[in-house]
Amino acid sequence: MAFIRKRRLERELYSKERFSLLLLNLEEYYFEQHTASHIINKGCRDERKFRGSLKICSKSIIFEPDDNIQPIIKIPLRDCISIKAPEDNEANNPFTRDTSGGISVVCNQVFLIKERNIIAPYKTVRGRTEHLFQLDVAGKLGDVVQTLHQLYRASCLDKMGDQAAMITAILQSRLARTSFDKNRFQSISETLRMECKAEMVTPLVTNPGHVCVTDANLYFQPLNGYPKPVVQITLQNVRRIYKRRHGLMPLGLEVFCTENDLCSDIYLKFYNYQDRDELYFLIATYIENHITEHTAESYMLQWQRGHISNYQYLLHLNNLADRSCNDLSQYPVFPWIIADYSSSVLDLTKPETFRDLSKPIGALNKERLDRLLTRYQEMPEPKFMYGSHYSSPGYVLFYLVRVAPEYMLCLQNGKFDHADRMFNSLAETWKNCLDGATDFKELIPEFYENDSSFLVNSLKLDLGKRQGGKMVEDVELPPWASGPDDFLQKSQEALESQYVSEHLHEWIDLVFGYKQKGSEAVAAHNVFHPLTYEGGVDLNSITDPNEKVALLTQILEFGQTPKQLFTIRHPRRIIPKLKSLSRTSSHSVSIAESPVSPNEESFEDLTEESITLAWNNIAKLKLDEQYKIHKEAITGIAVTCNGSSVFTTSQDSTLKMFSKESKTIQRSVSFSNMALSSCLILPGDTTVISSSWDNHIYFYSVAFGRQQDILMGHDDAVSKICWRDGRLYSASWDSTVKVWHCVPGETLSNKKHHFELLAELEHDVSVNTIDLNNANTILASGTKEGTISLWDVTTATVLHQLPCHSGTVFDAAFSPDSRHLLSAGEDCCFKVVDVQTGMLISSVTTDEPQRCFKWDGNTILSGSQSGELLIWDLLGGKIIERIKGHTGAVMSMWINEQCNSVITGGEDKQIMFWKLQY
């Protein structure tokens, strides 16, 4: 559990100090500290002196005694009556004559904190009291008193905006008078790249200082030297870096030195976005050569194909949506999954065990929703359905109070919540989320991790007594959980269950997707206060400082809606249909709905396993034979069922038949003097069809060795043809794809084919390539201008149209399960489109154009412009292997059904035969 782990690490590092920035008020700064003594009853018989550290903060004076028995003293500046050096009043006064470096603070309220080093609500002492602090270094007395007077004047201003403005001016003046200490560099050879002012962000706290970037390290030096003089991060260790919005402003930057951890190594907030963007550029430039940048779409593809879990996917989405464990107003949000907290056994096979993930929490109870909708309809603009959010600092600490009590005390001005409102029971909390008038909270990642300490009062905190007289102790668990660890284990199983995998995309639509805003949000009953949304308010346009401070405070306390990641419907996860109860294969993915007989099961499993084995070893592809058989580039390859004959088309206008056995050309046919663009063999291996740049499609009889028929179906070059179930699909530069029903001719009586035009799919520009899904219901087309279109073949209507590439689409193909479409373009990019939603979910940049490819949904075998064969890990976005091949572009590629034999045709006029060698 990242948040808890980080807090524990901090406690270990600074265990000798009771002081922390959490003792400050929200939006308060810690400026400086001085070793000093707190003198009680000065000049009296019972005079006592406690040594410690005096902390000067923007809204308070804090004294931390060295003796842990004594409480930390916090004096709010707004409650001070006077602050002065006693010797300034009466030089001859015996009270001050022998006092060197003394500061007298008279106040009417003081807080006592961590007495006997016990974490508990602050004790408040009201009434006029005087506190005398004696500095060890008397020479600093004047500066300290002057600073306190400045801060005292700021605290006495009536309006919060004026207070904030004056404190900001004091802070900026201090930052301007200092700079990063270059003696803190790890090496004298380091070269400075950038230095600026910033604040380090941790939950509920910001700490101002100086940021410095060299050619080797990122540094942050706190102005106050707390918690240590300098924070250093080696750039070589950086794995991820994200721009963040902080307080609805684009000023944050978060740096991670781990791949999957929830908490970062440093979170910085800058005073202007230019500094933030420059630092981002410097670090991103350094790491771009060895770090793959992941997008929401790339993680989606990994999740859909089962390469990452539901938990991991939600973590990544939270990260990309500006959620951070360093910002409690934007803490990662996870869904309630389980709806059963009363049964003795948790049955994950029953749908009623689970919460309806298609609805927000506020819409799960129809009676409550009806009341909320009535109020919503009567409400003036801007309308909202829910007066509280599903994620806020208060809700996060509601769950984590047992492991992060000091954060709750900081948020709630030194108090815990009322005992009956604490996180006492899972069942009670779930019931309140269903029935409560203002409770719509979701969960946090800790409910699906491995550290159950947040459910146990291991710190023995006094969290109060409930109305029935029972003390608040451990969280009460449902009957089906034998203990905290078992509860988390079962929660994890529920999150990764088939039901959740089938429905999680619905919740993602609500929180991160297209149902987050606008009319879809209204229809889904998912409308929150406008201030919670990105872009809901422009803070730069607010000139009144008091209004701005009030808004920032409201944003911090109310919580924020995640950044919207998806604007169209999120695709479903691909759930494997398990054909055998005794064995499951992580690679076995099928969308077949019909029942399969036992014999067919074993055959299909063996076929799938052999294909999976082949793709897992595709990098072991070795060149077997190569032959130069054409005078120009080879554009198409087709192979007979038994593999004995290979047909190729070429820009030299010929169709050739090559015998693998005799290794000779057995046929060479020229239909016209223009290039042929592709070819295919009809079932039965008796007819070869070729497409030509002369606008025609030619039918060649293998048995009779002659042109059998000609289809004059287009007004420009035919670029690609496909054949499925008696239908011919032809793409052309005349901006159409045509679907033909072909009745084969009776060759013995020399009758021609009969062609019937079934559909014409019109495009705006030339179509360069096409492919069909396995069910022959969806056709994908790629144009010369880079557009990918998905068509419903049965109705001849376009389903989705995406401007995927910035140049010609060279090749496009459905994945074996038909869920995704991969395309390769002139713009040196692979693009993956989700077929169901039409969403562009992945983009991989290549060094050069990839002219053709084959893929299994995860791994790509592509032919490059330079002639190499490349094997790609699509999900990782990287090249696994480069295989030297042709001396010019690889123009065409064929792969057998078992995926262990490949033939390529190149610009170098050669065909190459490749085999897998395990």
Salt bridges, closest charged atoms under 4 A:
GLU10 OE2 - ARG7 NH2 3.04
GLU17 OE2 - LYS55 NZ 3.92
GLU32 OE2 - HIS34 NE2 2.67
GLU32 OE1 - ARG174 NH2 2.63
GLU64 OE1 - LYS55 NZ 3.51
GLU115 OE1 - LYS123 NZ 3.05
ASP136 OD2 - ARG51 NH2 2.58
GLU195 OE1 - LYS182 NZ 3.01
GLU254 OE1 - ARG244 NE 2.79
ASP261 OD1 - ARG5 NH2 2.99
ASP277 OD1 - LYS243 NZ 3.48
ASP277 OD1 - ARG276 NE 2.76
ASP322 OD1 - ARG244 NH1 3.62
ASP322 OD2 - ARG245 NE 3.48
ASP356 OD2 - LYS359 NZ 4.00
ASP370 OD2 - LYS366 NZ 3.05
GLU406 OE2 - LYS114 NZ 2.57
ASP417 OD1 - ARG421 NE 2.99
ASP420 OD2 - HIS418 ND1 3.77
ASP420 OD1 - ARG466 NE 3.22
GLU428 OE1 - ARG466 NH2 3.12
ASP435 OD2 - LYS431 NZ 3.15
ASP439 OD2 - LYS441 NZ 2.70
GLU442 OE2 - ARG355 NH2 2.89
ASP451 OD2 - ARG8 NH1 3.01
ASP486 OD2 - LYS490 NZ 2.74
GLU506 OE1 - HIS503 ND1 3.23
GLU604 OE1 - LYS579 NZ 2.75
ASP605 OD2 - ARG583 NH2 2.98
GLU608 OE2 - LYS579 NZ 3.36
GLU609 OE2 - ARG583 NH1 3.18
GLU625 OE2 - LYS663 NZ 3.04
ASP652 OD2 - HIS630 ND1 2.99
ASP694 OD2 - HIS696 ND1 3.82
ASP709 OD2 - HIS753 ND1 3.44
ASP734 OD2 - HIS714 ND1 2.98
ASP817 OD1 - ARG305 NH2 3.17
ASP827 OD1 - HIS805 ND1 2.95
ASP834 OD1 - HIS820 NE2 3.66
ASP847 OD2 - ARG882 NH2 3.22
GLU868 OE1 - ARG882 NH1 2.88
ASP908 OD1 - HIS886 ND1 2.94
